[in-house]
C-alpha cells in the first residue's frame, strides 16, 4: 500500500531513472496521474504535460465507448471497432458523435493547461503515467494516440495494476513499468492510504510548478551546467 500518489511517483521515478531513456517527456492522465507523474518528471529533469482522453459513448449507452478522443493539434480519434460494428455505425455516425464530444475535451484540456501548448513527443520517449489501471482501457487509447505522433518510444508507468492488464498493455507499449501486480485486484483506492479526489486546481498547480522547475533547469543548462544524458 502506498502512502499517497506522490510516494508512488517517487518509487516509480527511482525505477525509471535507471533506464537512461532517450529525451523523455512525462505525460499524466488527469487527474490521478498528475501527482504520480510529477516526481518522475522532476527526477528525469523532463517536461510534464497531460494526455486528456474523452470517451465517445454508444447510442443509448453513453458508458460504453465506441471511440475516444485524445487532445492534440489536431485531436486523435481512436475507434473501438468492435463496438462500432456492433452498433452498425457509419463513418458519418461516428464523426457526428465525436463532434459532440470535442468541446468538452477542449474545455478540460484548456482548464488544466491554460494557454500552454501541448508538448510534442515527436522523436522523444513518451512516458504515460497514471495512478493505476484496472482494465487499462484509457491507457490503451493514450498509447495508440501517442503512436501516431512519431515518438522514439512509448513507455507506460503505473504504481499498480492487475497482471492481465499489464500483459495487455505490454502488447501496446514499448515498455511497461508496474510496481505492483496483485492477483486479487479489487479497487484502486485500496492500494493507497490517501486516495482523495483531486481537484482541477491541484492539477493546474502541479503543472505550473513543473513548468517553473523546467524553466529553472533549462536556465541552468544555458549558464553552463552540464545537460544530463
DAFEN-V605139 format. One record per run of one state. SS is the DSSP state (h for helix, s for strand, l for the rest). FROM is the first residue (numbers start at 1). TO is the last residue. If there is no record, write none. Layout:
[[SS:FROM:TO] [SS:FROM:TO]]
This chain:
[[l:1:1] [s:2:2] [l:3:4] [h:5:17] [l:18:23] [s:24:28] [l:29:33] [h:34:44] [l:45:46] [s:47:50] [l:51:52] [s:53:58] [l:59:60] [s:61:70] [l:71:75] [s:76:79] [l:80:80] [h:81:86] [l:87:90] [h:91:113] [l:114:124] [s:125:130] [l:131:132] [s:133:133] [l:134:136] [h:137:147] [l:148:152] [s:153:161] [l:162:162] [h:163:170] [l:171:174] [s:175:180] [l:181:187] [h:188:191] [s:192:192] [l:193:199] [h:200:222] [l:223:229]]
